[in-house]
Structures are given as structure tokens and as C-alpha cells.
């Protein structure tokens, strides 16, 4: 989805999941409404939209009114395992970002009408090289605990000449931080803005030693 387009797509609201283009997301489906959603997706184009539930969603979780951030990730089901009791294990591959315009009634699950939001490519070759250098510097910082493996894998991605946007998205999706922090990264419309916020977040993780950062946003964010 390289150009904006309007799609009608099943919406899967989740409390901590944020799906970036290129990211692989394992899911376990057990609620009846989302079993219906999965069956419909598998019989169609295999696409789902993953939306992060807003804070305070708990009181309305089982309704269509549970608040969801309007910027969502669209993914394609790569693998589906239907268990004997009707539950599913899925592997979803992120393919696009989209902004919800409204929701459509008529199903047991939520369905969104949304417009895809391609990332603005606002970095020239020199800018991309500079971003790679900055991210390598951040990922070369001493890391501990859950960050050590992430930093090592991130360096490998950058040094293997993987496309910069893919690197940024995979790193953002793997950050061991609260969903609201990853959501802010997903909402950055340009590659430069997303990479800048990722760079700042990585240094905040190092400063916090990867321990007390899980539930607060990066410094300086509204």
C-alpha cells in the first residue's frame, strides 16, 4: 500500500499491541467475536487492523465504544492455526498504517473504514546515512536486561543494509516500553520524525537502564 487508499477492514483493538509495517506480530484469538473476525479475514483478503486501546478502555472493553487510537496498523495473516476448541494462533505481518474515518456496523466484531497513510520519505541519501550513524551510536550504548538483545539485533539490522524504514519500524515495534510510547512512534508520519523519536527513545532506555521506562513516555513528549 504505497499510495493512500480507503479500505474497509476488521478492527482488532488490543491493550498493548502496536503493529508497524514489516513487523511480525503473534496473536492468540479466543473471544467469540474475534474468532468470527478471524474466520472472516481468512475467507477473504486475510487483512486485519490492529488498534491500540486508549487509557480508560476497561469499563467499555466488551462494547463497540471502547476507545481506540485512530492511527492503526494493518497486517496480513501469514499463518493461522485453528485449535480444536475454535481458538486461533495467528502470525500477522504489518503492511501499512491507516487512519480510522469511522466504523461500520453489521458484524459481531468491529469493522473500520480507514485511509492508509504511507510514510513520507523525507530523507535523501545523506540524511539516511546520518540516521543510520545516529541509530548505530545509540544502539552501541551499554545496555542491560531486556535491552541487550534488542540493541544487538538492531545493530545487525542496520549493518546488514536492510532498508532504513524497515529497520526503524522493526526496532520501534520491538521496544520494551508501554504501548502508548510505541503508538507515538507509529503516529510519526515521516521517516525522519519517526527515526528521530526512536533515537531519543533508545537513549532514554539506556538512561533508565531499561527498568523504570516501561510505563512512561520519552522525555519531552506531550
N, C-alpha and C positions, 0 to 999 in steps of 0.2 A: 504494500500500500504506500506508494511513493508520492501520490497526489491525494489531496483531500477528497473524500467521498463519504456519502451518508449511508450508514448501514443500520439494519435492524438486527439486534443480536441479544442472545440470552445474557443476563447480568447476574454475576455471582458475587454478592457482597461478602467480604471477609474482614475480620477484625484486625489482622496484622499483615495481610498479603498485599504486595505491590508488584505488579508484573511489568517488566521493561522489555522492549523489543530485543529479541535474541536470547532472553533468559529462559531457562528451563525451570518449570515450577511443578513439583509433585503435589497432587491433591488427593484427599480421601473424601469421597462423596457418600453421605449416609442419610441426610434428611430426605424424606419422601419428595418434597418439591424440587430438590436438586438432583434426585435420581431422575425425575421427569425431565429436567433441564438437560442432563447428560444424555439421556436416550434420544431426545430431540436433536441435540447437536451431532451425535454420532450418526443419525439417519440423514443429516443434512450436510452442511459445509464444515462441520467439526470445529466451529469457532465459538469462543466464549469471551465475554468481557469480565475482567476481574476488577472490582471496585473496592477501595478501602473504606470501611465504615468510619464515620466521623465519631469523635468522642461523644459519649452520652447515648449511644445507639441501643444500649442494653434493654431499656424499657420497651422498645418497639422492634426488637430483633426479629420476631416472628411475623411481622407485618410488612406491607409494601412501603410503609412510611419510614423505615429505618434509614437514617440519613447516610448518604454515600458521597464521597468526594466526586465532583463531576468529571474530573480527568481520570480516565481509567486505562488499563492495559488490555489490549485484545490479543488472544492467543489461540493457536490451533492445537487440537488434541493430537499428539503424536502417537500416544499409546494408551489403550484403555483395557483394563481388566475388570470384567464383571464378575463379582463374587456370587456364590450360591444364594446368599440371602438378599441379593438385589443391590448391595453396595457396589461402589466402583473405586478402583485406584486408577488415577489418570496421570499422564505426564503432558503438561501444557507447554508449548513453545511460544513465547511472546513474539508478536509480529508487528504491532503498531500501537500507537497511543490514540485515544479518541476522547472527545468531549461529549457528554450526555446532553442532548437537547430536551428530551422528555422520555417518559416511559409509556409503554403500550400495554394495555390490559388484554386479558383473554387466555392467559396461561396460569398454571399453578405457581410458576416461578416468575421472576421479574424479567422483563424484556425492555431493553433500552433502544431508543433511536439516537444514534450518535454520529458525529462527524469526525473522521480520522484527522489526526494532527501530525503530519510529518515533521521531523526535527529540522529546524532551519540550519543549513550548512553554512555557517558564517566564519569559517576559519580557512585561510589559504594554506599553502604547503608550509610556509614558515610558521604560521600560527599553530598548525597541527604538531609540528616538530617541537615547538616550545611547550605545548601542553603535555606531550609525551615526556619531555625532560622534567617538567614540574611534577607530574604524577610519579615518575620513577624516583624522584628525590623524596617525595612523601612516603612512598612505599618502601624506601630503603631505611626509613627511621626504625630505631629499635622497637619491636612490637612484642607483646606478651599475650598469653592466653589465646582467646578465640581469634585475635587479630593476626597472630603469627602466620597461620596457614593462608589466610586471605591475602596478606601482603606478599607472601611468596608466590602465590598463584597470580596475583595481579602483575607482579614484575615479569613473570613468564609470558603473560598475555602481551604486555607492551613490547617485550623484546622479540616476540615471535612474529612481529609485523602484522598482527591482527588489526583489522580496521579500527580506527580510533573510536568511532561512535559505539561499535560493539564492545570495545574494552571498557569504555565509560559506563555503558549500560550494565554489563556483567558485574563490574565492581560495585556499582550503585545497588544493584539487586541483591548482592551478597553481604552488604554491610550489616554487622550485628548490632543494629540500632532499632529504635521504635519505628513502627510503620509510618508514623507522621513525618519522620525525618526522611525516609525513602520517598514518601509521597511528594515532598517538596522538590526532590531531585527529578522525579518523573514530570513534574509540572513545569520545569525549565524548558522553554520552547526551543532554545537554540543550543547547539553543541557547545559553544563557548561558555554559555551560562551554566549548563549542567556540569561541564568539566571544572569550572571554577568552584562551584559549590561542592563538588566531590573532593577536590583538592583540599578545601577548607575542612571538610568533614573528616578526612583522613588524618589531618594534623590534630583536630580536636580529639579523635580517638586515641592518638598517641599521648596527648597531654593528659587525658583522663585515664591512661593506662588500660583502656578497654574495659573498665569495670563499672564506672558510675555514669556512663554515657548512654546506656540503653534506653532511657526513657526521657531524654531531654533533647531539644533541637540544637543544632550548631549555634555557636555564639554569634550574636549579631542578627539573628533571624527574627522576623516578626511572628 
